[in-house]
Amino acid sequence: MPAAFSAVFAAVEAFLEHERAQVPPWFTAAFGAGIAAWLWIPDRSGWSAAILLGLGLAAVGAAIGTRRIGGALQFGGLAFAAGCTLIWWRSEHVAAPRLDRPRVAAFEARVDRYEMRAAKGDVRLTLVTATQGLPRLVRISVPDEDVAIGLGIGARIRVRARLQPPPPMALPGSHDFARDLWFQGIGAVGRAIGPVEVIEPSPGGGLDALRERLGRHIRGQLRDRAGGIATALATGDQSAVGDEDAEAMRRSGLAHLLSVSGLHIAAVISAAMLLTLKLLALSERLALRFNLVLVAAGAGALAGLGYTLLTGMQVPTVRACIAALLVLGGIALGRDAISLRLVAVGALAVLLIRPEALAGASFQMSFAAVTSIIALHHWEPVRKMFGPRDESRFSRILRGAVGLLLTGLVVELALIPFALHHFHRAGLYGVAANLIAIPLTTFVVMPLEALALILDPLGLSAPIWTATGWSIDAMLVLAHRVGEAEGAVAMLPTMPSWAFALMIGGGLWLTLWSGPVRRWGLLPFAMGALGAAMAPVPDILITGDGRHLALIRDDGVPVLLRSRTGDFVRDLMSEASAYDGDPLSLEEQGFARCSRDACVADIVRHGTVWRLLATRGRDRIDWAELTKACADADIVVADRRLPRGCSPRWLKLDRQSLEKNGGVVVFLDGSPRVSTVAERVARHPWRS
């Protein structure tokens, strides 16, 4: 046994020595794993155990000594413990009072953030209040018609608003808005009632004001749909993009074009470098006396920083900017800086500042895309296939097109698990769409828009704006055609956390190692993909307030208890049930009997009939009638408090129960069970 152990130890040591250049990115992965562990583990005792586990691994590594295994365990354990500790500390550091119940309040406040949402016809304000009984930070929406002159960042206002606590996760596995607002320090959200009174107007100025003015100017030049897309490309503000266009971009796999990230940063920096280099090279004296490539790199760095600040420093933008600055640093030093270490440094920089970003789709998808691209082009067969060589122009163009198609395919495959996990859907035709849309955006739309903005002061921009609008319209036509094609979208219900973790781990193993051992990453990835594919479709979905319920038919179509529901709830129910379409109404189904007060439905699953009783009216129901109906039902759901005499055969979900458990998902398979939001959120500080 000792001999076998020594052989394994020596083999691992030799492997780490051979892969020593690939080891550093794993420390960033370990740091992120510590953050993920804190988000997944339910309570303080578990968080403490995770930190102690990391420190224990580090102690084992220190005991082993200076060998590769010892160093990997030591630094990996410390990174894991540091990640878990950092996110725990930050969750406590940003803790702020939250509203405990809905209320209508009139108060004075200072505008901290001003976001125009042109597509929704309102403005979203983040306010700093000083009113007793209200949280310090409040976010409200104000209809456009109630926006007063002088309203902006820094303005002091008086407003009356309907406020409520931060909305919790609506269903198990859906997006956790309460977590987002917790880390932003926002303690209440709501909507203004009536006009906003400006006590002291906004002083103006600042990047937010510049971003807002630029967005207004662009939408003034390009009206309707094109203006929203152009605003998103220039300022990163997607609020002016219409719902239909945004949905088409998501379904076609082009939504990443609206989020300012690597593609946009690269385009801006490349354009700045090219212009600087060409203009300075016109002077023979400058060309002979200075390193113009270095000067152009500096100009590109300034352009990238300015664009990042202008677009609001979102996670993918910051990541792309950091990566670009490292690349430019490599150019200045005469080295190739494009590597997985570059990605790891960028990810670590973001996580050190905002560790909670790890849970967001933006962080995960942007880094997954870049990592997959770099890993692909560092793979030896690909390097040989697309490396520089003497050939005809046609062959070079053909190889470039093949390389672009292959890169797009790899990126789409890398993003599918994240899209299915966060949005329950993934575009299947994104490779073909991106093959057209990426060059169109990079080489046509963005240069035309930049040129139009430059020519605006001279009054010569009208034809350029027209051409910009045409090119954006072409991109939208592509998005809608692809998104509406049959089979364009794959849908999946909420996948198990372990399946998603296995796919992430397998993907990291595939991309971060360089030798044949990387193939072993296919095994956990395949296991995770199988687990995700086998995720069961729920039978009943209930929101935490008990007002909205969806029953999933045998053919997968969700039917709603209340036919008059907003788009958010309808989309929520469709996504959670893995249905690509609009839900139907329960009262129209043959297996249901509905009145103004309630619906009774008989659900047949695996030869068993389950009777569901769900209330939907506001009027008082006769006690005797209600208790009799409860006794005849297996499941009772109500948005009111039900009497003790209401005793269904299996499950009772009334206001009291739902306030404790939050949204509920019911499975009526061989072993009936429920999953709740309370189980998901556990003891994390943003729980309701």
Beta strands, then each sheet from edge to edge (+ up, - down):
strand 1: 103-117
strand 2: 122-129
strand 3: 137-143
strand 4: 156-164
strand 5: 188-192
strand 6: 197-200
strand 7: 425-427
strand 8: 489-491
strand 9: 540-542
strand 10: 549-552
strand 11: 558-560
strand 12: 584-585
strand 13: 592-594
strand 14: 598-605
strand 15: 608-615
strand 16: 635-637
strand 17: 651-653
strand 18: 664-667
strand 19: 673-676
sheet 1: 6+ 4- 1+ 2- 3+ 5+
sheet 2: 7+ 8-
sheet 3: 12+ 11+ 10- 9+ 18- 19+
sheet 4: 13+ 14- 15+ 16+ 17+
end
